[in-house]
Amino acid sequence: MLVDDHAVVRAGIRLVLEGAAGIVVVGDAGTEERALLLARALQPDVIVLDVLLPGKGGLALVPDLLEVSPQSRVLMLSSNAEPGTVERALEAGATGYSIKRATDTDLVAAVQAVAAGSHYVHPELGAALAAGRRPSGPLSARELDVLRLVALGHTNHEIARELYISTRTTEMHRASIMRKLHLQTRAQLVNYALANGLIGPT
């Protein structure tokens, strides 16, 4: 499902996506109200959402869309390439973030990645995010394992079981990672993992 206040943009995105195998655009909306109605009725796998939507804006709309269509995944699409906006989008619940100047191939790849349950950040944005996250110290091999599993969405208990360590040890590794990378949120950690190739978009 597509959500953008410009009809010509929606038409262009629809043309690109419907030319790709396995992607069907089930509906599109130009307003917040229409987006919520369609999301509730259609329950789409992926919602491609403009950040600068009139009203309260695309970022604020993400939780509302996920409330009416819980199984949907949201891919933000915007001309805004600021790292802070990307982080806020992921913190709001979006699974991916791409830019409007991305190629057709990039857009299709983003939708496919998000539909498959992976996080996606356009490579150009990932590089910018990584540039602002210089580690204050090297991560150990075990910390890299924990970082990757956290970024993939695993809980501390699941990570402990996967790596054969205690939950307390997992928590200590996680705290050390956040301190070394100067991160405060899981969304920032996901950004770092994507930008540094620890997890992939597919």
Residue pairs with C-beta under 8 A, 6 or more apart in sequence:
1 25
1 26
1 27
1 28
1 29
1 35
1 38
1 39
1 42
1 44
1 46
1 47
1 48
1 72
2 10
2 13
2 14
2 25
2 27
2 28
2 29
2 47
2 48
3 28
3 29
3 30
3 35
3 47
3 48
3 49
3 50
3 53
3 58
3 61
4 10
4 13
4 28
4 30
4 48
4 49
4 50
4 53
4 77
5 30
5 31
5 50
5 53
5 54
6 30
7 30
9 50
9 100
10 28
10 30
13 25
13 48
13 77
13 107
14 25
14 28
16 104
16 107
16 108
17 23
17 25
17 48
17 107
17 108
17 111
18 24
18 25
19 104
20 108
20 111
20 112
22 112
23 108
23 111
23 112
26 42
26 44
27 38
27 42
27 44
28 38
29 35
29 37
29 38
31 53
31 54
31 55
32 53
32 54
32 55
32 56
32 61
32 64
35 47
35 49
35 53
35 61
35 65
36 61
36 64
36 65
36 68
39 47
39 65
39 68
39 69
39 72
40 68
40 69
42 69
43 69
43 71
43 72
44 69
44 72
45 71
45 72
45 73
45 115
46 72
46 73
46 74
46 75
46 111
46 114
46 115
47 65
47 69
47 72
47 73
47 74
47 75
48 75
48 77
48 111
49 58
49 61
49 62
49 65
49 74
49 75
49 76
49 77
49 94
50 58
50 76
50 77
50 78
51 57
51 58
51 59
51 76
51 77
51 78
51 80
51 85
51 89
52 58
52 78
52 79
52 80
53 61
55 61
58 76
58 78
59 76
59 85
59 88
59 89
59 92
60 92
62 74
62 76
62 89
62 92
62 93
62 94
63 92
63 93
65 72
65 74
66 72
66 74
66 93
73 95
73 96
73 114
73 115
73 117
74 93
74 94
74 95
74 96
74 114
75 94
75 95
75 96
75 97
75 98
75 110
75 111
75 114
75 120
76 86
76 89
76 94
76 96
76 97
76 98
77 98
77 99
77 100
77 107
78 85
78 97
78 99
78 100
79 99
79 100
79 101
80 99
81 99
81 124
81 125
81 128
83 125
83 128
83 129
83 132
83 191
86 97
86 121
86 125
86 129
86 191
87 129
87 185
87 187
87 188
87 191
89 97
90 97
90 119
90 187
90 190
90 191
91 185
91 187
95 114
95 117
95 118
95 119
95 120
96 110
96 113
96 114
96 119
96 120
96 121
96 201
97 120
97 121
97 122
97 125
98 106
98 107
98 110
98 120
98 121
98 122
99 122
99 124
99 125
102 110
102 122
106 122
109 120
109 201
109 202
110 120
110 122
110 201
112 202
113 119
113 120
113 201
113 202
114 120
116 202
118 199
118 200
118 201
118 202
119 151
119 190
119 194
119 199
119 201
120 194
120 201
121 129
121 191
121 194
121 195
121 201
126 191
126 194
126 195
127 195
129 191
129 192
129 194
129 195
130 192
130 195
130 196
133 181
133 182
133 183
133 188
133 191
133 192
133 195
134 182
135 180
135 181
136 179
136 180
136 181
136 182
137 180
138 180
139 147
139 177
139 180
139 181
142 163
142 165
142 173
143 173
143 176
143 177
143 180
144 198
145 163
146 159
146 163
146 170
146 173
146 174
146 177
147 177
147 189
147 192
147 193
147 198
148 193
148 198
148 199
149 158
149 159
149 162
149 163
150 159
150 174
150 177
150 186
150 189
151 189
151 190
151 192
151 193
151 194
151 198
151 199
152 199
154 162
156 167
156 170
156 171
156 174
157 167
157 170
159 165
159 170
160 166
160 167
160 169
160 170
163 170
177 183
177 189
178 184
178 189
181 188
181 189
181 192
183 189
183 192
190 199
192 198
193 199
194 201
